[in-house]
Amino acid sequence: MDSKRLVLEHAAMMERWSALEPRLRSDASGQLHWELTLHAEGGNRLPIKIVYPSGYPSDAPDIVALTSLPSGTPHLLPGNRICWRHPSESKRNRNIWCPSKDTAALCVGVAQRWFYAFLVWLSTSKWPVPDAVSN
Amino acid sequence: MGSFTPLTKERAEEIRRAMEQSRSEGLAFSETGELEGTAPVITHYQP
């Protein structure tokens, strides 16, 4: 990721989600990711990381839950990754990654939505909306 | 295993309805991420 884009990524994230105290980290291989904890009612918390892939921004970030989730949790991909994109559907108005417009800040809103859907599923055994491709 | 507190059935139904509605409407989150309902229509990259 070039430095100009990185500055904009940081600005977008802090402008929208600074209350969640997102932290930009780098792993041993130099791969950048954000770490933060989502909050929901009932004291529920979900720590996540948003990982910039090597092909960013052409490739969308991965959203990874940093705590183990119940067996059978829907819309969860291997590696505890949240399922959120529809790369093959061009007519949907959400869940499509747009490299020229979107930043990792978008992923926080996506993850919040997923977290609330997860809590509804946990409470009712039904995923509230068929918003993602089930695996 | 993460520890999660289930929602009440009533609150779960409210959230389900908000999500269904958001499918001119979007989900509205506070700055700390709490769901506040829906709002008329979440940070974009501007090179």
N, CA and C atoms of all chains as a GROMACS GRO file, in nm:
protein
  546
    1MET      N    1   0.085  -0.118   0.000
    1MET     CA    2   0.000   0.000   0.000
    1MET      C    3   0.089   0.124   0.000
    2ASP      N    4   0.059   0.219  -0.088
    2ASP     CA    5   0.143   0.339  -0.091
    2ASP      C    6   0.111   0.429   0.029
    3SER      N    7   0.204   0.517   0.058
    3SER     CA    8   0.193   0.597   0.181
    3SER      C    9   0.073   0.691   0.177
    4LYS      N   10   0.039   0.742   0.058
    4LYS     CA   11  -0.075   0.833   0.049
    4LYS      C   12  -0.204   0.761   0.085
    5ARG      N   13  -0.218   0.641   0.033
    5ARG     CA   14  -0.338   0.564   0.063
    5ARG      C   15  -0.342   0.528   0.212
    6LEU      N   16  -0.226   0.495   0.267
    6LEU     CA   17  -0.222   0.458   0.409
    6LEU      C   18  -0.266   0.574   0.497
    7VAL      N   19  -0.223   0.694   0.462
    7VAL     CA   20  -0.263   0.813   0.538
    7VAL      C   21  -0.415   0.831   0.532
    8LEU      N   22  -0.471   0.813   0.413
    8LEU     CA   23  -0.616   0.827   0.397
    8LEU      C   24  -0.691   0.717   0.471
    9GLU      N   25  -0.636   0.597   0.467
    9GLU     CA   26  -0.699   0.486   0.540
    9GLU      C   27  -0.706   0.519   0.689
   10HIS      N   28  -0.594   0.568   0.740
   10HIS     CA   29  -0.588   0.600   0.883
   10HIS      C   30  -0.686   0.712   0.918
   11ALA      N   31  -0.689   0.815   0.833
   11ALA     CA   32  -0.778   0.928   0.859
   11ALA      C   33  -0.924   0.884   0.857
   12ALA      N   34  -0.960   0.802   0.759
   12ALA     CA   35  -1.099   0.756   0.749
   12ALA      C   36  -1.137   0.673   0.871
   13MET      N   37  -1.048   0.585   0.911
   13MET     CA   38  -1.078   0.499   1.026
   13MET      C   39  -1.094   0.582   1.154
   14MET      N   40  -1.004   0.676   1.176
   14MET     CA   41  -1.008   0.752   1.300
   14MET      C   42  -1.124   0.851   1.301
   15GLU      N   43  -1.160   0.903   1.183
   15GLU     CA   44  -1.270   0.997   1.178
   15GLU      C   45  -1.401   0.930   1.216
   16ARG      N   46  -1.421   0.809   1.167
   16ARG     CA   47  -1.549   0.743   1.190
   16ARG      C   48  -1.552   0.661   1.319
   17TRP      N   49  -1.442   0.594   1.350
   17TRP     CA   50  -1.448   0.492   1.456
   17TRP      C   51  -1.348   0.515   1.569
   18SER      N   52  -1.304   0.638   1.590
   18SER     CA   53  -1.202   0.661   1.693
   18SER      C   54  -1.251   0.619   1.832
   19ALA      N   55  -1.383   0.624   1.854
   19ALA     CA   56  -1.436   0.585   1.986
   19ALA      C   57  -1.408   0.438   2.016
   20LEU      N   58  -1.386   0.359   1.913
   20LEU     CA   59  -1.355   0.217   1.934
   20LEU      C   60  -1.205   0.194   1.951
   21GLU      N   61  -1.128   0.302   1.946
   21GLU     CA   62  -0.983   0.296   1.965
   21GLU      C   63  -0.916   0.192   1.875
   22PRO      N   64  -0.938   0.204   1.744
   22PRO     CA   65  -0.872   0.110   1.652
   22PRO      C   66  -0.721   0.130   1.653
   23ARG      N   67  -0.647   0.020   1.645
   23ARG     CA   68  -0.501   0.026   1.647
   23ARG      C   69  -0.448  -0.038   1.520
   24LEU      N   70  -0.362   0.036   1.451
   24LEU     CA   71  -0.301  -0.017   1.329
   24LEU      C   72  -0.173  -0.091   1.367
   25ARG      N   73  -0.168  -0.218   1.328
   25ARG     CA   74  -0.054  -0.302   1.366
   25ARG      C   75   0.009  -0.363   1.241
   26SER      N   76   0.130  -0.411   1.260
   26SER     CA   77   0.201  -0.482   1.153
   26SER      C   78   0.251  -0.613   1.210
   27ASP      N   79   0.230  -0.722   1.135
   27ASP     CA   80   0.279  -0.850   1.185
   27ASP      C   81   0.425  -0.871   1.143
   28ALA      N   82   0.477  -0.988   1.174
   28ALA     CA   83   0.619  -1.014   1.150
   28ALA      C   84   0.657  -1.003   1.003
   29SER      N   85   0.561  -1.031   0.915
   29SER     CA   86   0.591  -1.026   0.772
   29SER      C   87   0.566  -0.887   0.714
   30GLY      N   88   0.524  -0.794   0.799
   30GLY     CA   89   0.498  -0.658   0.752
   30GLY      C   90   0.356  -0.635   0.707
   31GLN      N   91   0.271  -0.736   0.720
   31GLN     CA   92   0.131  -0.720   0.679
   31GLN      C   93   0.057  -0.633   0.780
   32LEU      N   94  -0.011  -0.530   0.729
   32LEU     CA   95  -0.081  -0.436   0.816
   32LEU      C   96  -0.222  -0.486   0.848
   33HIS      N   97  -0.266  -0.456   0.969
   33HIS     CA   98  -0.404  -0.485   1.005
   33HIS      C   99  -0.449  -0.391   1.117
   34TRP      N  100  -0.579  -0.371   1.125
   34TRP     CA  101  -0.639  -0.295   1.235
   34TRP      C  102  -0.690  -0.392   1.340
   35GLU      N  103  -0.675  -0.355   1.466
   35GLU     CA  104  -0.736  -0.432   1.574
   35GLU      C  105  -0.829  -0.340   1.651
   36LEU      N  106  -0.948  -0.390   1.681
   36LEU     CA  107  -1.043  -0.314   1.760
   36LEU      C  108  -1.146  -0.410   1.817
   37THR      N  109  -1.224  -0.360   1.910
   37THR     CA  110  -1.328  -0.443   1.972
   37THR      C  111  -1.464  -0.380   1.945
   38LEU      N  112  -1.553  -0.460   1.886
   38LEU     CA  113  -1.689  -0.414   1.861
   38LEU      C  114  -1.770  -0.425   1.989
   39HIS      N  115  -1.862  -0.330   2.006
   39HIS     CA  116  -1.949  -0.328   2.124
   39HIS      C  117  -2.093  -0.348   2.078
   40ALA      N  118  -2.168  -0.419   2.158
   40ALA     CA  119  -2.312  -0.432   2.133
   40ALA      C  120  -2.381  -0.437   2.268
   41GLU      N  121  -2.512  -0.422   2.264
   41GLU     CA  122  -2.586  -0.418   2.390
   41GLU      C  123  -2.571  -0.548   2.468
   42GLY      N  124  -2.604  -0.541   2.596
   42GLY     CA  125  -2.592  -0.659   2.680
   42GLY      C  126  -2.448  -0.685   2.721
   43GLY      N  127  -2.362  -0.585   2.699
   43GLY     CA  128  -2.222  -0.603   2.736
   43GLY      C  129  -2.146  -0.694   2.641
   44ASN      N  130  -2.205  -0.724   2.527
   44ASN     CA  131  -2.138  -0.813   2.432
   44ASN      C  132  -2.023  -0.742   2.362
   45ARG      N  133  -1.914  -0.813   2.346
   45ARG     CA  134  -1.795  -0.759   2.282
   45ARG      C  135  -1.742  -0.860   2.182
   46LEU      N  136  -1.689  -0.809   2.071
   46LEU     CA  137  -1.627  -0.898   1.972
   46LEU      C  138  -1.497  -0.834   1.923
   47PRO      N  139  -1.383  -0.885   1.968
   47PRO     CA  140  -1.257  -0.833   1.917
   47PRO      C  141  -1.235  -0.883   1.774
   48ILE      N  142  -1.193  -0.794   1.688
   48ILE     CA  143  -1.171  -0.831   1.547
   48ILE      C  144  -1.040  -0.770   1.498
   49LYS      N  145  -0.994  -0.822   1.386
   49LYS     CA  146  -0.889  -0.752   1.313
   49LYS      C  147  -0.930  -0.744   1.167
   50ILE      N  148  -0.891  -0.635   1.105
   50ILE     CA  149  -0.921  -0.611   0.964
   50ILE      C  150  -0.786  -0.613   0.892
   51VAL      N  151  -0.768  -0.714   0.810
   51VAL     CA  152  -0.637  -0.743   0.752
   51VAL      C  153  -0.629  -0.692   0.608
   52TYR      N  154  -0.527  -0.611   0.583
   52TYR     CA  155  -0.502  -0.566   0.446
   52TYR      C  156  -0.429  -0.678   0.370
   53PRO      N  157  -0.488  -0.730   0.264
   53PRO     CA  158  -0.419  -0.835   0.188
   53PRO      C  159  -0.307  -0.775   0.104
   54SER      N  160  -0.220  -0.860   0.055
   54SER     CA  161  -0.107  -0.811  -0.025
   54SER      C  162  -0.155  -0.742  -0.152
   55GLY      N  163  -0.272  -0.781  -0.201
   55GLY     CA  164  -0.325  -0.721  -0.323
   55GLY      C  165  -0.412  -0.600  -0.300
   56TYR      N  166  -0.408  -0.543  -0.179
   56TYR     CA  167  -0.491  -0.428  -0.147
   56TYR      C  168  -0.447  -0.306  -0.230
   57PRO      N  169  -0.539  -0.222  -0.279
   57PRO     CA  170  -0.683  -0.223  -0.256
   57PRO      C  171  -0.765  -0.303  -0.358
   58SER      N  172  -0.699  -0.364  -0.456
   58SER     CA  173  -0.778  -0.443  -0.551
   58SER      C  174  -0.851  -0.556  -0.479
   59ASP      N  175  -0.783  -0.618  -0.384
   59ASP     CA  176  -0.845  -0.722  -0.302
   59ASP      C  177  -0.898  -0.660  -0.173
   60ALA      N  178  -1.018  -0.697  -0.136
   60ALA     CA  179  -1.080  -0.641  -0.016
   60ALA      C  180  -1.014  -0.694   0.111
   61PRO      N  181  -1.022  -0.617   0.219
   61PRO     CA  182  -0.969  -0.667   0.347
   61PRO      C  183  -1.047  -0.788   0.397
   62ASP      N  184  -0.980  -0.866   0.479
   62ASP     CA  185  -1.047  -0.974   0.551
   62ASP      C  186  -1.084  -0.923   0.689
   63ILE      N  187  -1.200  -0.965   0.737
   63ILE     CA  188  -1.244  -0.932   0.873
   63ILE      C  189  -1.238  -1.062   0.953
   64VAL      N  190  -1.156  -1.062   1.057
   64VAL     CA  191  -1.132  -1.185   1.132
   64VAL      C  192  -1.174  -1.167   1.278
   65ALA      N  193  -1.256  -1.258   1.327
   65ALA     CA  194  -1.294  -1.256   1.469
   65ALA      C  195  -1.177  -1.310   1.550
   66LEU      N  196  -1.143  -1.240   1.658
   66LEU     CA  197  -1.028  -1.279   1.739
   66LEU      C  198  -1.066  -1.358   1.863
   67THR      N  199  -1.187  -1.408   1.866
   67THR     CA  200  -1.228  -1.497   1.973
   67THR      C  201  -1.302  -1.613   1.908
   68SER      N  202  -1.298  -1.727   1.973
   68SER     CA  203  -1.367  -1.842   1.914
   68SER      C  204  -1.518  -1.821   1.925
   69LEU      N  205  -1.588  -1.867   1.823
   69LEU     CA  206  -1.732  -1.850   1.816
   69LEU      C  207  -1.799  -1.987   1.825
   70PRO      N  208  -1.926  -1.990   1.864
   70PRO     CA  209  -1.994  -2.119   1.882
   70PRO      C  210  -1.991  -2.204   1.756
   71SER      N  211  -1.983  -2.333   1.775
   71SER     CA  212  -1.988  -2.426   1.663
   71SER      C  213  -2.117  -2.405   1.584
   72GLY      N  214  -2.105  -2.402   1.453
   72GLY     CA  215  -2.224  -2.384   1.371
   72GLY      C  216  -2.259  -2.240   1.342
   73THR      N  217  -2.175  -2.146   1.386
   73THR     CA  218  -2.203  -2.006   1.356
   73THR      C  219  -2.212  -1.985   1.205
   74PRO      N  220  -2.324  -1.931   1.156
   74PRO     CA  221  -2.338  -1.912   1.011
   74PRO      C  222  -2.247  -1.801   0.959
   75HIS      N  223  -2.226  -1.803   0.830
   75HIS     CA  224  -2.156  -1.694   0.762
   75HIS      C  225  -2.018  -1.667   0.821
   76LEU      N  226  -1.952  -1.777   0.854
   76LEU     CA  227  -1.816  -1.768   0.907
   76LEU      C  228  -1.728  -1.859   0.822
   77LEU      N  229  -1.623  -1.802   0.765
   77LEU     CA  230  -1.535  -1.877   0.676
   77LEU      C  231  -1.418  -1.935   0.754
   78PRO      N  232  -1.345  -2.027   0.694
   78PRO     CA  233  -1.226  -2.082   0.762
   78PRO      C  234  -1.132  -1.970   0.807
   79GLY      N  235  -1.070  -1.993   0.922
   79GLY     CA  236  -0.981  -1.891   0.976
   79GLY      C  237  -1.056  -1.785   1.055
   80ASN      N  238  -1.182  -1.816   1.091
   80ASN     CA  239  -1.265  -1.722   1.169
   80ASN      C  240  -1.293  -1.593   1.093
   81ARG      N  241  -1.291  -1.602   0.959
   81ARG     CA  242  -1.317  -1.483   0.878
   81ARG      C  243  -1.468  -1.465   0.860
   82ILE      N  244  -1.512  -1.341   0.877
   82ILE     CA  245  -1.652  -1.307   0.857
   82ILE      C  246  -1.683  -1.302   0.708
   83CYS      N  247  -1.791  -1.370   0.669
   83CYS     CA  248  -1.832  -1.370   0.529
   83CYS      C  249  -1.913  -1.243   0.503
   84TRP      N  250  -1.865  -1.161   0.411
   84TRP     CA  251  -1.937  -1.034   0.391
   84TRP      C  252  -1.943  -0.987   0.247
   85ARG      N  253  -1.875  -1.051   0.154
   85ARG     CA  254  -1.869  -0.997   0.018
   85ARG      C  255  -1.943  -1.084  -0.081
   86HIS      N  256  -1.989  -1.019  -0.186
   86HIS     CA  257  -2.052  -1.088  -0.298
   86HIS      C  258  -1.973  -1.051  -0.423
   87PRO      N  259  -1.855  -1.107  -0.441
   87PRO     CA  260  -1.770  -1.064  -0.552
   87PRO      C  261  -1.829  -1.092  -0.689
   88SER      N  262  -1.924  -1.184  -0.697
   88SER     CA  263  -1.977  -1.220  -0.828
   88SER      C  264  -2.107  -1.149  -0.862
   89GLU      N  265  -2.156  -1.067  -0.769
   89GLU     CA  266  -2.284  -1.002  -0.794
   89GLU      C  267  -2.263  -0.852  -0.808
   90SER      N  268  -2.283  -0.801  -0.927
   90SER     CA  269  -2.255  -0.661  -0.953
   90SER      C  270  -2.376  -0.572  -0.928
   91LYS      N  271  -2.492  -0.630  -0.909
   91LYS     CA  272  -2.612  -0.548  -0.897
   91LYS      C  273  -2.652  -0.518  -0.754
   92ARG      N  274  -2.585  -0.581  -0.658
   92ARG     CA  275  -2.620  -0.554  -0.520
   92ARG      C  276  -2.567  -0.417  -0.480
   93ASN      N  277  -2.635  -0.352  -0.387
   93ASN     CA  278  -2.589  -0.220  -0.346
   93ASN      C  279  -2.516  -0.224  -0.213
   94ARG      N  280  -2.482  -0.341  -0.166
   94ARG     CA  281  -2.393  -0.351  -0.051
   94ARG      C  282  -2.315  -0.480  -0.066
   95ASN      N  283  -2.215  -0.494   0.018
   95ASN     CA  284  -2.134  -0.615   0.017
   95ASN      C  285  -2.051  -0.628  -0.110
   96ILE      N  286  -2.028  -0.517  -0.177
   96ILE     CA  287  -1.938  -0.518  -0.291
   96ILE      C  288  -1.823  -0.424  -0.258
   97TRP      N  289  -1.702  -0.473  -0.274
   97TRP     CA  290  -1.585  -0.392  -0.245
   97TRP      C  291  -1.552  -0.305  -0.364
   98CYS      N  292  -1.535  -0.175  -0.341
   98CYS     CA  293  -1.500  -0.081  -0.448
   98CYS      C  294  -1.362  -0.024  -0.417
   99PRO      N  295  -1.258  -0.072  -0.483
   99PRO     CA  296  -1.120  -0.031  -0.450
   99PRO      C  297  -1.096   0.118  -0.458
  100SER      N  298  -1.167   0.187  -0.547
  100SER     CA  299  -1.141   0.329  -0.565
  100SER      C  300  -1.211   0.416  -0.461
  101LYS      N  301  -1.305   0.358  -0.387
  101LYS     CA  302  -1.382   0.439  -0.292
  101LYS      C  303  -1.373   0.389  -0.148
  102ASP      N  304  -1.366   0.260  -0.130
  102ASP     CA  305  -1.381   0.205   0.005
  102ASP      C  306  -1.249   0.199   0.080
  103THR      N  307  -1.260   0.207   0.211
  103THR     CA  308  -1.144   0.191   0.299
  103THR      C  309  -1.179   0.087   0.404
  104ALA      N  310  -1.081   0.056   0.487
  104ALA     CA  311  -1.106  -0.042   0.593
  104ALA      C  312  -1.212   0.007   0.690
  105ALA      N  313  -1.238   0.138   0.693
  105ALA     CA  314  -1.343   0.190   0.781
  105ALA      C  315  -1.478   0.131   0.744
  106LEU      N  316  -1.498   0.104   0.615
  106LEU     CA  317  -1.622   0.040   0.572
  106LEU      C  318  -1.639  -0.094   0.642
  107CYS      N  319  -1.528  -0.164   0.660
  107CYS     CA  320  -1.534  -0.299   0.716
  107CYS      C  321  -1.581  -0.300   0.861
  108VAL      N  322  -1.558  -0.190   0.933
  108VAL     CA  323  -1.604  -0.185   1.072
  108VAL      C  324  -1.757  -0.186   1.075
  109GLY      N  325  -1.818  -0.104   0.988
  109GLY     CA  326  -1.964  -0.104   0.980
  109GLY      C  327  -2.018  -0.240   0.938
  110VAL      N  328  -1.950  -0.302   0.843
  110VAL     CA  329  -1.989  -0.436   0.799
  110VAL      C  330  -1.981  -0.535   0.915
  111ALA      N  331  -1.871  -0.526   0.990
  111ALA     CA  332  -1.852  -0.617   1.103
  111ALA      C  333  -1.955  -0.594   1.212
  112GLN      N  334  -1.991  -0.466   1.234
  112GLN     CA  335  -2.096  -0.436   1.334
  112GLN      C  336  -2.227  -0.503   1.293
  113ARG      N  337  -2.259  -0.490   1.165
  113ARG     CA  338  -2.383  -0.550   1.116
  113ARG      C  339  -2.379  -0.702   1.135
  114TRP      N  340  -2.266  -0.761   1.102
  114TRP     CA  341  -2.251  -0.907   1.118
  114TRP      C  342  -2.266  -0.945   1.266
  115PHE      N  343  -2.206  -0.866   1.355
  115PHE     CA  344  -2.210  -0.896   1.498
  115PHE      C  345  -2.354  -0.895   1.549
  116TYR      N  346  -2.431  -0.796   1.506
  116TYR     CA  347  -2.571  -0.792   1.548
  116TYR      C  348  -2.649  -0.910   1.490
  117ALA      N  349  -2.620  -0.945   1.366
  117ALA     CA  350  -2.687  -1.062   1.308
  117ALA      C  351  -2.650  -1.188   1.387
  118PHE      N  352  -2.524  -1.196   1.426
  118PHE     CA  353  -2.478  -1.310   1.507
  118PHE      C  354  -2.554  -1.316   1.639
  119LEU      N  355  -2.573  -1.201   1.704
  119LEU     CA  356  -2.643  -1.200   1.833
  119LEU      C  357  -2.790  -1.239   1.817
  120VAL      N  358  -2.850  -1.197   1.706
  120VAL     CA  359  -2.988  -1.240   1.680
  120VAL      C  360  -2.991  -1.392   1.660
  121TRP      N  361  -2.894  -1.442   1.583
  121TRP     CA  362  -2.887  -1.588   1.562
  121TRP      C  363  -2.866  -1.661   1.694
  122LEU      N  364  -2.778  -1.607   1.778
  122LEU     CA  365  -2.750  -1.670   1.907
  122LEU      C  366  -2.876  -1.675   1.994
  123SER      N  367  -2.962  -1.576   1.977
  123SER     CA  368  -3.080  -1.563   2.062
  123SER      C  369  -3.201  -1.637   2.006
  124THR      N  370  -3.205  -1.656   1.874
  124THR     CA  371  -3.326  -1.713   1.813
  124THR      C  372  -3.298  -1.836   1.727
  125SER      N  373  -3.170  -1.866   1.707
  125SER     CA  374  -3.129  -1.978   1.620
  125SER      C  375  -3.160  -1.952   1.473
  126LYS      N  376  -3.193  -1.826   1.439
  126LYS     CA  377  -3.219  -1.791   1.299
  126LYS      C  378  -3.135  -1.670   1.261
  127TRP      N  379  -3.062  -1.683   1.148
  127TRP     CA  380  -2.988  -1.568   1.098
  127TRP      C  381  -3.089  -1.468   1.042
  128PRO      N  382  -3.080  -1.339   1.081
  128PRO     CA  383  -3.190  -1.246   1.052
  128PRO      C  384  -3.213  -1.215   0.905
  129VAL      N  385  -3.109  -1.204   0.827
  129VAL     CA  386  -3.127  -1.174   0.685
  129VAL      C  387  -3.029  -1.257   0.604
  130PRO      N  388  -3.070  -1.299   0.487
  130PRO     CA  389  -2.979  -1.378   0.403
  130PRO      C  390  -2.881  -1.287   0.332
  131ASP      N  391  -2.798  -1.217   0.411
  131ASP     CA  392  -2.714  -1.113   0.355
  131ASP      C  393  -2.582  -1.164   0.300
  132ALA      N  394  -2.549  -1.287   0.331
  132ALA     CA  395  -2.420  -1.337   0.288
  132ALA      C  396  -2.437  -1.480   0.240
  133VAL      N  397  -2.342  -1.523   0.162
  133VAL     CA  398  -2.346  -1.659   0.111
  133VAL      C  399  -2.306  -1.752   0.224
  134SER      N  400  -2.393  -1.844   0.258
  134SER     CA  401  -2.363  -1.936   0.366
  134SER      C  402  -2.262  -2.038   0.319
  135ASN      N  403  -2.176  -2.082   0.410
  135ASN     CA  404  -2.076  -2.181   0.372
  135ASN      C  405  -2.108  -2.315   0.434
  136MET      N  406  -1.347  -2.005   2.413
  136MET     CA  407  -1.475  -1.965   2.353
  136MET      C  408  -1.516  -1.828   2.404
  137GLY      N  409  -1.552  -1.739   2.314
  137GLY     CA  410  -1.601  -1.609   2.356
  137GLY      C  411  -1.730  -1.624   2.434
  138SER      N  412  -1.752  -1.533   2.528
  138SER     CA  413  -1.873  -1.537   2.609
  138SER      C  414  -1.969  -1.431   2.560
  139PHE      N  415  -2.089  -1.473   2.522
  139PHE     CA  416  -2.187  -1.380   2.468
  139PHE      C  417  -2.318  -1.393   2.543
  140THR      N  418  -2.384  -1.279   2.565
  140THR     CA  419  -2.513  -1.276   2.633
  140THR      C  420  -2.624  -1.268   2.530
  141PRO      N  421  -2.713  -1.366   2.525
  141PRO     CA  422  -2.822  -1.360   2.427
  141PRO      C  423  -2.911  -1.238   2.451
  142LEU      N  424  -2.970  -1.190   2.344
  142LEU     CA  425  -3.066  -1.080   2.352
  142LEU      C  426  -3.201  -1.136   2.395
  143THR      N  427  -3.287  -1.047   2.444
  143THR     CA  428  -3.424  -1.092   2.469
  143THR      C  429  -3.490  -1.120   2.335
  144LYS      N  430  -3.592  -1.203   2.336
  144LYS     CA  431  -3.663  -1.235   2.212
  144LYS      C  432  -3.718  -1.109   2.147
  145GLU      N  433  -3.768  -1.018   2.233
  145GLU     CA  434  -3.827  -0.894   2.180
  145GLU      C  435  -3.721  -0.809   2.111
  146ARG      N  436  -3.605  -0.795   2.176
  146ARG     CA  437  -3.499  -0.713   2.118
  146ARG      C  438  -3.443  -0.778   1.991
  147ALA      N  439  -3.430  -0.908   1.993
  147ALA     CA  440  -3.383  -0.978   1.874
  147ALA      C  441  -3.477  -0.954   1.757
  148GLU      N  442  -3.606  -0.954   1.786
  148GLU     CA  443  -3.705  -0.930   1.680
  148GLU      C  444  -3.696  -0.786   1.629
  149GLU      N  445  -3.673  -0.690   1.720
  149GLU     CA  446  -3.657  -0.551   1.678
  149GLU      C  447  -3.538  -0.536   1.584
  150ILE      N  448  -3.429  -0.600   1.618
  150ILE     CA  449  -3.308  -0.591   1.536
  150ILE      C  450  -3.331  -0.660   1.402
  151ARG      N  451  -3.397  -0.775   1.405
  151ARG     CA  452  -3.426  -0.845   1.279
  151ARG      C  453  -3.508  -0.755   1.186
  152ARG      N  454  -3.606  -0.686   1.244
  152ARG     CA  455  -3.690  -0.597   1.161
  152ARG      C  456  -3.608  -0.482   1.105
  153ALA      N  457  -3.520  -0.425   1.188
  153ALA     CA  458  -3.435  -0.314   1.140
  153ALA      C  459  -3.346  -0.361   1.026
  154MET      N  460  -3.294  -0.482   1.039
  154MET     CA  461  -3.207  -0.534   0.932
  154MET      C  462  -3.287  -0.560   0.806
  155GLU      N  463  -3.406  -0.611   0.823
  155GLU     CA  464  -3.491  -0.636   0.707
  155GLU      C  465  -3.524  -0.504   0.638
  156GLN      N  466  -3.555  -0.402   0.719
  156GLN     CA  467  -3.588  -0.271   0.664
  156GLN      C  468  -3.468  -0.211   0.591
  157SER      N  469  -3.350  -0.235   0.644
  157SER     CA  470  -3.230  -0.175   0.585
  157SER      C  471  -3.192  -0.239   0.453
  158ARG      N  472  -3.258  -0.348   0.419
  158ARG     CA  473  -3.230  -0.411   0.290
  158ARG      C  474  -3.294  -0.334   0.176
  159SER      N  475  -3.369   0.258   0.057
  159SER     CA  476  -3.380   0.390   0.116
  159SER      C  477  -3.342   0.395   0.263
  160GLU      N  478  -3.309   0.282   0.321
  160GLU     CA  479  -3.277   0.280   0.463
  160GLU      C  480  -3.145   0.209   0.486
  161GLY      N  481  -3.072   0.254   0.586
  161GLY     CA  482  -2.950   0.185   0.626
  161GLY      C  483  -2.948   0.171   0.776
  162LEU      N  484  -2.873   0.076   0.826
  162LEU     CA  485  -2.860   0.064   0.971
  162LEU      C  486  -2.781   0.183   1.023
  163ALA      N  487  -2.824   0.235   1.137
  163ALA     CA  488  -2.754   0.349   1.197
  163ALA      C  489  -2.681   0.302   1.322
  164PHE      N  490  -2.550   0.323   1.323
  164PHE     CA  491  -2.469   0.288   1.438
  164PHE      C  492  -2.417   0.414   1.504
  165SER      N  493  -2.408   0.411   1.637
  165SER     CA  494  -2.348   0.522   1.708
  165SER      C  495  -2.196   0.519   1.686
  166GLU      N  496  -2.127   0.620   1.739
  166GLU     CA  497  -1.982   0.625   1.721
  166GLU      C  498  -1.913   0.509   1.791
  167THR      N  499  -1.980   0.452   1.892
  167THR     CA  500  -1.920   0.337   1.960
  167THR      C  501  -1.978   0.206   1.908
  168GLY      N  502  -2.059   0.216   1.803
  168GLY     CA  503  -2.103   0.095   1.736
  168GLY      C  504  -2.236   0.039   1.779
  169GLU      N  505  -2.302   0.101   1.877
  169GLU     CA  506  -2.432   0.048   1.917
  169GLU      C  507  -2.535   0.076   1.808
  170LEU      N  508  -2.620  -0.022   1.786
  170LEU     CA  509  -2.723  -0.008   1.683
  170LEU      C  510  -2.832   0.087   1.732
  171GLU      N  511  -2.857   0.191   1.652
  171GLU     CA  512  -2.956   0.291   1.691
  171GLU      C  513  -3.082   0.281   1.608
  172GLY      N  514  -3.089   0.184   1.518
  172GLY     CA  515  -3.206   0.170   1.434
  172GLY      C  516  -3.171   0.188   1.289
  173THR      N  517  -3.264   0.242   1.213
  173THR     CA  518  -3.237   0.267   1.072
  173THR      C  519  -3.246   0.416   1.046
  174ALA      N  520  -3.186   0.458   0.938
  174ALA     CA  521  -3.187   0.600   0.902
  174ALA      C  522  -3.195   0.611   0.751
  175PRO      N  523  -3.258   0.718   0.703
  175PRO     CA  524  -3.267   0.734   0.558
  175PRO      C  525  -3.130   0.745   0.493
  176VAL      N  526  -3.118   0.687   0.378
  176VAL     CA  527  -2.997   0.702   0.299
  176VAL      C  528  -3.028   0.806   0.194
  177ILE      N  529  -2.300   0.360   0.672
  177ILE     CA  530  -2.216   0.330   0.788
  177ILE      C  531  -2.192   0.454   0.871
  178THR      N  532  -1.621   0.783   0.466
  178THR     CA  533  -1.510   0.692   0.488
  178THR      C  534  -1.454   0.642   0.358
  179HIS      N  535  -1.491   0.706   0.250
  179HIS     CA  536  -1.443   0.661   0.120
  179HIS      C  537  -1.307   0.722   0.087
  180TYR      N  538  -1.238   0.649   0.005
  180TYR     CA  539  -1.105   0.690  -0.041
  180TYR      C  540  -1.122   0.791  -0.153
  181GLN      N  541  -1.060   0.905  -0.139
  181GLN     CA  542  -1.069   1.007  -0.242
  181GLN      C  543  -0.928   1.046  -0.285
  182PRO      N  544  -0.878   0.983  -0.390
  182PRO     CA  545  -0.740   1.010  -0.431
  182PRO      C  546  -0.725   1.152  -0.486
   0.00000   0.00000   0.00000
